Amino acid sequence: MNHPHSDPASRAQPPRQLPVPVQLALSEDAWVDVIQRMDEVYADLVRYQVDLEDKNVALEDAQRFIDSVLSAMSDVLLVAGVDGRVQQVNNALLRLLGSTREALVGRRLADLFTPVSSAVVAGLPLAVRHAAILDCELELMPDTGDPVPIALNCTARLDSDDTLSGVVITGRPLGELRQAYRALREAHDQLKTAQQQLLHSEKMASLGRLVAGVAHELNNPISFVFANMHSLRRYGTRLRTYLDALHAGAPAAALAEARRTLRIDETLADLGALIDGSMEGAQRVSEIVQNLRRFATPQRQTAAAVSLAKVLRSSLTWVERGLRRKPRVHLELDDALEVWSYEGHLQQIFINLIQNAVDAMEGQDEPRLEISARGEADTAVCVCVRDHGPGIAEADLIRVFDPFFTTKDVGKGTGLGLYVSYGLATEQCGGSLQVRNHPQGGAEFRLQLPRRVDDV
């Protein structure tokens, strides 16, 4: 009996083969796809390479920039990790320690300082967790030589997660700081000297403006004293003649006649008035000279009780002496108003303010000047000097107290009067000096002073 599968016709047939052209077509498509993918990968690699090169160039530029900044720094720079090991230094530190970068990087930060400072330095990583450390004076220890005192600032260095990764220390040798402070102090001293010379020059300029009035003021009492001295000389001659006759034993009738002709009784009666008048004139001359000395001599003044009304009237008188046309003056002064201050400084301020007000009204037919002084609260007083001139241009208001600023013609003003007055008011007398254009016309200067200069 035959098996069912024993029939040759029923045996398994071999797989059906595709025609050769079809097989070639599929193989070419696969290769094209592979090649395209390889091109894409190659293009990506080229692009990544270009980007990488650009980033490397940028990184190198940034590194060169950082290196140039570090090299150019005059202050020392130290960067250390949380483990207290040095990670970066700049050239200023290398020069200061006389060492190399290779020798310092990796060393313990505390080893760069003296033993006394090392304990402080060792605690810096912990201390900066709470706040930056500013102006801490420590001592670096160079490889050779003496310790170098240095003023340090220390701040925390954080990573991208705001985690402490180290400390950044900057500082400057105190020797350089002290030298800079010394130069600053010398410049300040020179400035103070120049300011004193400027103040004295302005005083001399003010005296030059007032000299005509002062000469007239001195001439009156001196002339009075001079005339009295002539009278006293005549009286002395008469008395000597009469006394000679008396001592020679002249008869009583002769003495009576001599007493009548020599007018002895009138002479004796007039002696007291002549002496009192001469004393008064000499006293007036002394007062004028003392005022001149107080105003002109740049000596250190002592604070004392000062009557503002008295000094203002005196200053006004001094200015008026040198004027051809005196202004009509309105005074509002409290004779009981006093301050504890420097009389000489106040007088110079008042003279400058009054003179400036008078100059502003030059050429007016009826110049008017207003001066007032009043108390403000319990600790301050205010003095106002107002003219009725054209006022001050708005653009010039902020420049009024600048040195050498003046709107006067050449030769008529130094531009220092108000500048000096401002300095005296603010720096010496502890007050303030302001200016404004009065709503009703003219300029008004307002001087505020403490009642006691030592309260400032």
C-alpha positions in Angstrom: 0.0 0.0 0.0 1.4 3.3 -1.0 1.8 6.1 1.6 -0.2 9.2 0.8 2.9 11.4 0.7 4.9 9.0 -1.3 3.5 10.5 -4.4 6.2 12.7 -6.1 3.6 15.2 -7.0 2.7 15.7 -3.4 6.2 16.4 -2.1 7.1 19.9 -0.8 8.0 22.4 -3.5 11.1 24.6 -3.2 10.6 28.4 -2.3 9.5 30.5 -5.1 12.4 32.7 -6.4 11.8 36.4 -7.4 13.0 37.4 -10.7 16.6 38.7 -10.8 15.7 42.3 -11.8 13.3 42.6 -8.8 16.0 41.4 -6.4 18.5 44.0 -7.8 16.0 46.8 -7.4 15.4 46.0 -3.7 19.1 45.8 -3.0 19.8 49.2 -4.6 17.0 50.9 -2.5 18.5 49.6 0.7 21.9 50.9 -0.2 20.5 54.3 -1.2 18.8 54.5 2.2 21.9 53.5 4.0 24.0 56.0 2.1 21.5 58.8 2.9 21.5 57.9 6.5 25.3 58.0 6.5 25.3 61.4 4.8 22.9 62.7 7.5 25.1 61.2 10.3 28.2 62.7 8.7 26.5 66.1 8.3 25.5 66.0 12.0 29.1 65.0 12.9 30.4 68.0 10.9 27.9 70.3 12.4 28.7 69.1 15.9 32.4 69.4 15.2 32.0 73.0 14.0 29.9 73.9 17.1 32.5 72.2 19.3 35.3 74.2 17.7 33.3 77.4 18.1 32.7 76.7 21.7 36.3 75.8 22.2 37.3 79.1 20.7 34.8 81.0 22.9 36.1 79.1 25.9 39.6 79.9 25.0 38.7 83.6 24.6 36.9 83.6 27.9 39.9 82.0 29.5 42.3 84.5 28.0 40.0 87.3 29.1 39.9 86.0 32.7 43.7 85.5 32.7 44.2 89.0 31.4 41.9 90.4 34.1 43.6 88.4 36.8 47.1 89.5 35.5 46.0 93.2 35.4 44.6 93.3 38.9 46.7 95.3 41.3 44.9 93.8 44.3 45.8 90.2 45.3 43.4 87.4 44.5 43.1 84.0 46.1 40.6 81.3 45.3 40.3 78.3 47.6 38.0 75.3 47.9 36.0 74.3 50.9 38.8 72.0 51.9 41.1 75.1 52.4 43.3 74.3 49.4 44.4 77.0 47.0 42.9 76.7 43.6 43.8 79.9 41.8 46.0 83.0 42.4 46.9 86.1 40.4 50.2 87.7 39.5 49.8 90.4 42.2 49.9 87.7 44.9 52.8 85.9 43.2 54.8 89.1 43.2 54.0 89.9 46.8 55.0 86.4 48.0 57.9 86.0 45.6 56.6 82.5 44.6 55.2 80.7 41.5 51.7 79.5 40.6 52.8 75.9 40.6 54.2 76.3 44.1 51.0 77.8 45.5 48.1 75.9 43.8 47.2 72.9 46.0 48.8 74.3 49.2 46.8 74.9 52.3 45.4 78.4 52.4 46.5 78.9 56.0 50.1 78.1 55.1 50.4 81.4 53.1 49.8 83.4 56.3 51.7 84.0 59.5 50.9 81.7 62.4 48.8 84.3 64.1 46.7 84.9 61.0 46.5 81.2 60.1 43.8 80.5 62.7 41.6 83.2 61.3 42.2 82.0 57.7 41.4 78.4 58.6 37.9 79.5 59.7 37.1 81.6 56.6 35.2 78.8 54.7 32.9 78.4 57.7 32.6 82.1 58.4 31.5 83.1 54.8 28.5 80.8 55.0 26.8 83.5 57.1 28.1 86.7 55.6 31.0 88.2 53.6 34.1 89.3 55.5 35.2 92.9 54.8 38.3 94.8 55.6 40.0 92.1 57.7 43.6 92.9 58.5 45.9 89.8 58.3 49.6 89.1 57.5 50.9 87.2 54.5 54.1 85.3 54.9 56.4 85.6 51.8 58.9 83.0 51.0 61.6 85.5 52.0 61.4 88.7 54.0 59.1 90.0 56.6 55.4 89.5 56.9 53.2 91.8 54.7 50.1 93.3 56.4 47.1 93.2 54.1 43.5 94.2 54.2 41.3 91.3 53.0 37.8 90.9 51.8 36.4 87.3 51.6 33.2 86.2 49.9 31.6 82.8 49.3 32.0 81.0 45.9 28.8 79.1 45.0 28.2 76.4 42.3 25.2 76.1 40.0 23.2 74.6 42.9 24.0 77.5 45.2 26.1 75.2 47.2 29.3 76.6 48.8 32.2 75.4 46.7 35.0 77.7 48.1 36.0 81.2 49.0 37.3 84.1 47.0 39.8 86.4 48.8 40.8 89.8 47.5 43.0 92.3 49.3 45.5 95.1 49.2 48.7 95.6 51.1 48.2 98.1 53.9 51.4 99.8 53.0 49.8 101.0 49.7 46.7 102.0 51.6 48.6 103.9 54.1 50.6 105.7 51.3 47.3 106.5 49.6 45.8 107.8 52.9 49.0 109.9 53.5 48.7 111.4 50.0 45.1 112.1 50.6 45.8 113.7 53.9 48.5 115.9 52.4 46.1 116.9 49.6 43.5 117.8 52.2 46.0 119.8 54.2 47.0 121.7 51.1 43.4 122.3 50.3 42.8 123.7 53.8 45.9 125.9 53.5 44.6 127.2 50.1 41.2 127.8 51.6 42.7 129.8 54.4 44.7 131.8 52.0 41.6 132.4 49.9 39.7 133.5 53.0 42.4 135.9 53.9 42.5 137.3 50.3 38.8 137.9 50.4 39.2 139.7 53.7 41.8 141.9 52.2 39.6 142.6 49.2 36.7 143.5 51.6 39.1 145.8 53.5 40.1 147.4 50.3 36.5 148.3 49.6 36.0 149.6 53.1 39.3 151.5 53.5 37.9 154.9 52.4 35.2 154.7 55.0 37.6 153.5 57.7 40.0 156.4 56.9 37.1 158.8 57.4 36.0 157.1 60.6 39.5 157.2 62.0 40.0 160.8 60.9 37.2 162.2 63.1 38.4 161.0 66.5 42.1 161.5 65.6 41.4 165.1 64.6 39.4 165.6 67.8 42.2 164.3 69.9 44.8 166.3 67.9 42.8 169.6 68.5 42.5 168.8 72.2 46.3 168.2 72.5 46.9 171.6 71.0 44.5 173.1 73.6 46.2 171.2 76.4 49.6 172.5 75.3 48.4 176.1 75.5 46.8 175.4 78.8 50.1 173.9 80.0 52.0 177.0 79.0 49.6 179.2 80.9 49.7 177.1 84.0 53.5 177.0 83.9 53.7 180.8 83.6 51.4 181.3 86.6 53.2 178.7 88.7 56.5 180.3 88.0 55.2 183.6 89.2 53.7 182.0 92.3 57.0 180.2 93.1 59.0 183.5 92.6 57.0 185.1 95.4 55.2 187.7 93.3 52.9 190.1 95.1 49.2 189.1 95.5 48.1 191.9 93.1 50.5 190.7 90.4 49.3 187.1 90.9 45.7 188.2 90.6 46.4 190.0 87.4 48.3 187.0 86.0 45.5 184.8 87.0 43.0 187.0 85.1 45.1 187.6 82.0 46.2 183.9 81.7 42.5 182.8 82.2 43.6 180.3 84.8 40.1 179.7 86.1 38.7 179.0 82.6 41.6 176.7 81.9 41.1 174.6 85.0 37.4 174.4 84.3 38.0 173.2 80.7 40.7 170.6 81.5 38.3 167.9 82.5 36.3 168.2 79.3 39.4 168.2 77.2 40.8 165.1 78.9 37.5 163.3 78.7 37.1 164.2 75.0 40.6 163.0 74.2 40.0 159.7 76.1 36.8 159.2 74.2 38.4 159.9 70.8 41.3 157.5 71.7 38.8 154.9 72.8 37.0 155.2 69.5 40.2 154.8 67.5 41.1 151.7 69.6 37.7 150.2 68.8 38.1 150.7 65.1 41.6 149.2 65.2 40.4 146.2 67.2 37.6 145.7 64.7 40.0 145.8 61.8 42.3 143.3 63.5 39.4 141.0 64.3 38.2 141.2 60.7 41.6 141.0 58.9 43.8 138.8 61.1 43.4 135.1 60.2 43.8 134.0 63.9 41.9 131.2 65.5 38.7 132.7 67.0 37.0 131.6 70.2 33.3 131.2 70.4 31.5 133.7 72.7 28.2 135.3 73.2 27.4 137.5 70.2 24.7 140.1 69.9 23.4 139.7 66.3 21.8 143.1 66.3 25.0 144.8 67.3 27.1 142.9 64.8 24.6 143.6 62.0 24.4 147.3 62.7 28.3 147.4 62.9 28.5 145.6 59.6 26.0 147.9 57.9 27.9 150.9 59.2 31.2 149.6 57.8 29.6 149.0 54.3 27.9 152.4 54.3 31.1 154.2 55.0 32.4 153.4 51.5 29.1 154.2 49.6 28.4 157.4 47.7 24.7 156.7 47.8 23.4 155.0 50.9 20.3 152.8 50.5 17.2 153.2 52.6 17.5 150.5 55.2 14.7 148.7 57.0 15.9 146.9 60.1 13.9 144.3 62.1 16.3 143.3 64.8 15.8 142.0 68.3 18.5 143.6 70.5 18.2 140.7 73.0 18.9 138.0 70.3 22.3 136.4 71.0 24.1 133.4 69.7 27.2 131.6 71.0 29.4 131.8 68.0 32.4 133.5 66.3 31.9 137.2 66.1 34.6 137.8 63.5 33.2 135.1 61.1 29.7 136.5 61.5 30.8 140.0 60.8 32.5 138.9 57.6 29.4 137.0 56.5 27.2 140.0 57.2 29.5 142.5 55.5 29.7 140.3 52.4 25.9 139.8 52.2 25.2 143.5 52.7 27.9 144.6 50.2 26.5 142.1 47.7 23.0 143.4 48.2 24.2 147.0 47.7 26.1 146.1 44.6 23.0 144.4 43.2 21.1 147.8 43.4 23.8 149.9 41.8 22.4 152.6 39.6 19.0 152.6 41.2 17.6 156.0 42.2 16.2 154.8 45.5 17.9 151.6 46.6 16.2 149.8 49.5 17.7 147.2 51.8 15.9 145.0 54.3 17.8 143.2 57.2 16.1 141.1 59.8 17.1 138.7 62.6 14.7 136.5 64.5 14.7 133.4 66.6 13.5 130.0 65.3 12.4 127.5 67.9 14.8 127.2 70.8 18.0 126.2 69.1 18.3 128.3 65.9 18.1 131.9 64.6 17.6 133.3 61.1 19.2 136.3 59.5 17.7 137.6 56.2 19.3 140.2 53.9 17.1 141.2 51.0 17.8 143.8 48.2 15.3 145.3 45.8 17.4 144.8 42.8 16.7 142.8 39.6 17.1 139.4 41.3 19.3 136.5 40.2 18.9 134.6 36.9 17.4 131.1 37.5 20.4 129.5 35.8 22.8 131.3 38.2 21.0 130.5 41.5 22.8 127.1 41.8 26.2 128.8 41.0 26.0 131.8 43.3 28.2 130.1 46.0 30.8 128.7 43.5 34.3 130.2 43.8 35.1 132.9 41.3 31.5 133.1 40.0 30.4 136.7 39.5 28.1 138.6 37.3 29.8 141.9 38.0 32.0 143.7 35.4 35.7 142.8 35.3 37.6 144.5 38.2 34.5 145.0 40.3 34.2 141.6 41.9 36.4 138.7 42.8 33.6 136.1 42.9 34.9 135.0 46.3 32.7 136.9 48.8 29.7 134.6 48.7 31.8 131.5 48.4 33.8 132.5 51.5 30.6 133.4 53.3 29.1 130.0 52.5 32.2 128.2 53.9 32.2 130.3 57.1 28.5 129.8 57.6 28.5 126.0 57.1 31.9 124.9 58.2 32.9 127.4 61.0 29.5 128.5 62.4 27.6 125.3 61.9 24.7 126.9 60.0 23.4 127.1 56.5 23.3 129.8 53.8 20.6 129.8 51.1 19.5 132.2 48.4 16.3 132.7 46.5 14.5 135.3 44.4 11.9 137.0 46.6 8.3 136.8 45.3 8.0 140.6 45.5 11.3 141.2 43.7 15.0 141.2 44.5 17.2 138.5 46.0 17.1 137.3 49.5 19.9 135.5 51.4 18.8 133.5 54.4 21.5 132.6 57.1 20.4 130.0 59.7 22.6 129.6 62.7 22.5 127.4 65.8 22.1 129.3 69.1 25.3 127.6 70.2 27.9 126.6 67.8 29.0 123.7 70.0 25.5 122.2 69.7 26.3 121.2 66.0 
